[in-house]
Amino acid sequence: MATRTQSRSSNRSSNRSSGSSSGRSGGSSSAFSWTDSAGPIIAAGLAGAAIGFAANYGRKALMQGMEAAAGDWDEILTAEHEMALSIFDKMLETDETQTFKRKMLLMKLTHALDKHAHAEEMIVYPALREANEAGDADRLENEHGYIKTYLYELSQMGPEASNWLEKVREFRAEVAEHANFEEQEVFPRFKREMDEEQNDNITALVNKDGFWMA
């Protein structure tokens, strides 16, 4: 027969075992487990990301749609030249007190020229080389290097610099000369050598590249 001492000891052991088991069971959820309250937060985050993606996609479609309305590839690139030159003109209308506006315009110009140069360097200039116009393609691509140098110099000198407008004016003249050579000589001659299918293909490629770079 068990004594009262043995009974009390047995009960204490049983209680400790039960409590230990209950504690392990209650603490088994990981710190990385999802809680009930996490669901709405995750859903809201995904919804926000989807809205942002859709808005960016719509912006790209709108911007490139407006450019595509200009016509063929050469007309699209000419319209981009005019857009860049108009940004230069806005920059030249600023003074040294408008540093924020100068920064914003330089960012806008950088994006416009990067987008434009990418389409030319990845599509138009390689097509020129295939058409035995490598001399013009190399000259134009080399000029892009100087244009990028101007962008770098402007970003380094700061919008408050006393010679900022002088540098912008010099830069604009360089871009205008580059654009004029393309529009008046290279593009018309190249386009005359194309058939309709080739022209349509380059136009489609320029539009596609413009959409992703927008």
C-alpha positions in Angstrom: 0.0 0.0 0.0 1.4 3.4 -0.9 2.0 5.8 1.9 0.7 9.4 2.0 4.3 10.6 1.4 4.6 8.5 -1.8 1.2 9.8 -3.0 2.1 13.4 -2.5 5.4 12.8 -4.4 3.6 11.1 -7.2 1.1 14.0 -7.5 3.9 16.6 -7.6 5.7 14.7 -10.4 2.5 14.4 -12.4 1.8 18.1 -12.1 5.3 19.1 -13.2 5.1 16.7 -16.1 1.7 18.1 -17.2 2.9 21.7 -16.8 6.1 21.1 -18.7 4.2 19.4 -21.6 1.7 22.3 -21.7 4.4 24.9 -21.8 6.2 23.2 -24.7 2.9 22.9 -26.5 2.0 26.6 -26.0 5.5 27.8 -27.0 5.8 25.7 -30.1 4.9 28.5 -32.6 7.9 30.0 -34.3 8.8 33.7 -34.2 8.5 33.6 -37.9 5.0 32.1 -38.0 2.1 34.2 -39.4 -0.4 35.5 -36.9 -4.0 36.2 -37.7 -3.3 39.9 -37.7 -0.6 39.6 -40.4 -3.0 38.6 -43.1 -4.6 42.1 -43.7 -1.1 43.7 -43.6 0.3 41.3 -46.2 -2.8 41.8 -48.4 -2.5 45.6 -48.1 1.2 45.4 -49.1 0.5 43.3 -52.1 -2.3 45.5 -53.2 -0.1 48.6 -52.9 2.6 46.9 -54.9 0.1 45.9 -57.6 -1.3 49.5 -57.8 2.2 50.9 -58.0 3.2 48.5 -60.8 0.0 49.2 -62.7 0.5 53.0 -62.4 4.1 52.7 -63.6 3.0 50.5 -66.5 0.3 53.0 -67.4 2.8 55.9 -67.2 5.1 54.1 -69.6 2.3 53.3 -72.0 1.1 56.9 -72.0 4.5 58.4 -72.5 5.6 56.1 -75.3 2.1 56.2 -76.9 2.5 60.0 -77.2 5.9 59.5 -78.9 4.6 56.7 -81.2 2.0 59.1 -82.4 4.8 61.1 -84.0 5.1 58.5 -86.7 8.1 56.5 -88.0 11.4 55.9 -86.0 13.1 59.0 -87.4 10.1 61.2 -86.5 10.1 59.7 -83.0 13.8 60.4 -82.5 13.3 63.9 -83.9 10.5 64.6 -81.4 12.8 63.4 -78.6 15.5 65.9 -79.9 13.0 68.7 -79.7 11.9 67.6 -76.2 15.5 67.6 -74.9 16.2 71.1 -76.4 13.1 72.4 -74.8 14.4 71.2 -71.4 17.7 73.1 -72.1 15.7 76.2 -72.8 13.9 76.0 -69.4 17.3 75.5 -67.7 18.7 78.6 -69.4 15.7 80.6 -68.1 16.8 79.9 -64.4 19.0 82.0 -62.2 21.4 81.0 -59.3 18.6 81.3 -56.7 16.6 78.5 -58.4 18.9 75.6 -57.4 16.0 73.1 -56.8 14.5 73.8 -60.2 17.9 73.4 -61.8 18.3 70.0 -60.1 14.9 68.8 -61.2 15.5 70.0 -64.8 18.9 68.3 -64.9 17.3 65.0 -63.7 14.6 65.3 -66.4 17.2 66.1 -69.1 19.4 63.2 -68.0 16.5 60.7 -68.2 15.4 62.1 -71.6 18.9 61.8 -73.1 19.6 58.4 -71.6 16.3 57.0 -73.0 17.0 58.6 -76.4 20.6 57.4 -76.6 19.7 53.8 -75.6 17.3 53.5 -78.6 19.9 54.9 -81.0 22.8 52.9 -79.7 20.9 49.6 -79.4 18.8 49.8 -82.6 19.5 52.6 -85.0 23.3 52.7 -85.0 23.7 48.9 -85.4 21.3 49.1 -88.3 23.4 51.8 -89.8 26.5 49.6 -89.6 24.6 46.7 -91.3 23.7 49.2 -94.1 27.4 50.1 -94.6 27.0 53.4 -92.8 29.5 52.5 -90.0 31.4 55.8 -90.4 28.3 57.9 -89.4 27.3 55.4 -86.7 30.7 55.5 -85.1 30.8 59.3 -85.2 27.3 59.7 -83.7 28.0 57.1 -80.9 31.3 58.9 -80.1 29.4 62.1 -79.8 27.1 60.4 -77.2 30.2 60.0 -75.1 30.7 63.7 -75.0 27.1 64.3 -74.2 27.4 61.9 -71.2 30.5 63.9 -70.1 28.5 67.1 -70.0 25.8 65.4 -67.9 28.5 64.3 -65.5 30.2 67.7 -65.3 26.9 69.4 -64.6 26.0 67.0 -61.8 29.4 67.5 -60.2 29.6 71.3 -60.4 26.2 71.9 -58.7 23.3 74.1 -59.7 24.7 77.1 -57.7 27.9 77.3 -59.7 28.6 80.7 -61.3 29.4 79.1 -64.7 26.4 76.7 -64.6 24.4 78.6 -67.3 27.5 78.8 -69.5 28.0 75.1 -69.3 24.3 74.4 -70.1 24.5 76.8 -73.1 27.6 75.0 -74.4 26.0 71.6 -73.8 22.8 72.6 -75.7 24.9 73.7 -78.7 26.6 70.3 -78.7 23.3 68.4 -78.6 21.7 70.7 -81.3 24.6 70.1 -83.7 24.4 66.3 -83.1 20.6 66.3 -83.6 20.8 68.4 -86.8 23.4 66.1 -88.4 21.1 63.1 -87.7 17.9 64.8 -88.9 19.3 66.5 -92.0 21.8 64.0 -93.2 21.9 60.6 -91.6 18.3 59.7 -91.0 16.9 60.8 -94.4 19.7 59.0 -96.3 19.2 55.8 -94.3 15.5 55.9 -94.6 15.6 56.2 -98.4 17.6 53.0 -98.5 15.0 51.0 -96.5 12.0 49.1 -97.8 8.7 49.4 -96.0 9.2 46.3 -93.9 12.6 47.4 -92.7 11.2 50.8 -91.8 8.3 49.3 -89.9 10.6 46.9 -88.0 12.9 49.6 -86.8 10.0 51.8 -85.8 8.5 48.9 -83.8 11.9 48.3 -82.1 12.3 52.0 -81.2 8.8 52.0 -79.7 9.5 48.9 -77.7 12.8 50.2 -76.4 11.2 53.5 -75.5 8.4 51.8 -73.5 10.9 50.0 -71.3 13.2 53.0 -70.9 10.3 55.4 -70.2 
